Amino acid sequence: MKIYTVCGMGFGTSLMVKMTIDDILAQKGVKADVEAIDMGSAKGSTADLFVTSNDMRGSFPDVEQPIIYLDSMTDKKEIEEKITSFLDD
């Protein structure tokens, strides 16, 4: 499984979300390649899931894969709930 965490510059908040997702997946025993990227790199990229801020909703590139929009990129509980929901589908 390939997961991209996306923010404007590709480091900072997307890197924090990546580390949180890595921890969540490890606890659940799920193997995935999680990478933090910038918004420009998301365009044309293929992944099983994109995770980004709700603030990016209007400007996020058109992708065919699922996107999780987070209200808070630092809320571990929200991230865990949304990642778990995605994995359970």
C-alpha positions as a printed NumPy array, in Angstrom:
array([[  0.   ,   0.   ,   0.   ],
       [  1.261,   3.488,  -0.897],
       [  0.113,   6.52 ,   1.126],
       [  1.122,  10.114,   0.414],
       [  0.755,  12.818,   3.047],
       [  0.562,  16.199,   1.35 ],
       [  1.131,  19.789,   2.409],
       [  2.202,  22.909,   0.557],
       [  5.953,  22.357,   0.818],
       [  6.189,  18.604,   1.501],
       [  7.783,  18.869,   4.911],
       [  6.53 ,  20.138,   8.234],
       [  2.894,  19.165,   8.676],
       [  2.915,  16.408,   6.062],
       [  5.993,  14.912,   7.713],
       [  4.266,  14.976,  11.125],
       [  1.204,  13.255,   9.638],
       [  3.454,  10.679,   7.961],
       [  5.07 ,   9.793,  11.293],
       [  1.658,   9.557,  12.978],
       [  0.356,   7.26 ,  10.22 ],
       [  3.519,   5.135,  10.439],
       [  2.837,   4.646,  14.172],
       [ -0.848,   3.816,  13.608],
       [ -0.068,   1.281,  10.881],
       [  2.655,  -0.35 ,  12.978],
       [  0.21 ,  -0.762,  15.889],
       [ -2.29 ,  -2.379,  13.526],
       [  0.306,  -4.574,  11.834],
       [ -0.361,  -3.002,   8.431],
       [  2.544,  -2.623,   6.021],
       [  2.566,   0.49 ,   3.865],
       [  4.973,   2.885,   2.244],
       [  4.093,   6.329,   3.633],
       [  5.755,   9.365,   2.107],
       [  5.428,  13.116,   2.727],
       [  5.239,  15.14 ,  -0.488],
       [  4.399,  18.663,  -1.617],
       [  1.222,  19.691,  -3.419],
       [  2.956,  19.94 ,  -6.817],
       [  4.268,  16.38 ,  -6.536],
       [  0.795,  15.061,  -5.737],
       [ -0.381,  16.   ,  -9.212],
       [  0.197,  13.   , -11.445],
       [  1.207,  10.742,  -8.549],
       [ -0.425,   7.399,  -7.979],
       [ -1.089,   6.077,  -4.49 ],
       [ -3.674,   4.033,  -2.652],
       [ -4.461,   7.035,  -0.455],
       [ -3.682,  10.728,  -0.158],
       [ -3.91 ,  12.504,   3.21 ],
       [ -3.977,  16.297,   3.362],
       [ -5.439,  19.278,   5.161],
       [ -9.056,  20.318,   4.746],
       [ -7.619,  23.738,   3.81 ],
       [ -6.253,  22.139,   0.622],
       [ -9.66 ,  20.85 ,  -0.493],
       [-10.216,  23.553,  -3.127],
       [ -6.728,  23.416,  -4.587],
       [ -5.856,  19.719,  -4.326],
       [ -5.006,  18.185,  -7.712],
       [ -7.616,  16.017,  -9.394],
       [ -6.676,  12.44 ,  -8.512],
       [ -8.65 ,   9.234,  -8.891],
       [ -7.495,   7.721,  -5.598],
       [ -9.177,   8.305,  -2.232],
       [ -8.287,  11.461,  -0.316],
       [ -8.595,  11.942,   3.432],
       [ -9.032,  15.596,   4.381],
       [ -8.007,  16.389,   7.958],
       [ -9.484,  19.242,   9.97 ],
       [ -6.281,  19.256,  12.028],
       [ -2.997,  17.828,  10.77 ],
       [ -1.806,  17.545,  14.389],
       [ -4.852,  15.763,  15.87 ],
       [ -3.643,  12.182,  16.317],
       [ -7.115,  10.978,  17.264],
       [ -8.666,  12.364,  14.058],
       [ -5.878,  10.865,  11.955],
       [ -6.273,   7.468,  13.612],
       [-10.077,   7.493,  13.187],
       [ -9.88 ,   8.403,   9.494],
       [ -7.035,   5.993,   8.682],
       [ -8.807,   3.167,  10.537],
       [-12.035,   3.904,   8.657],
       [-10.145,   3.785,   5.35 ],
       [ -8.483,   0.477,   6.264],
       [-11.796,  -1.054,   7.343],
       [-13.508,  -0.246,   4.015]])
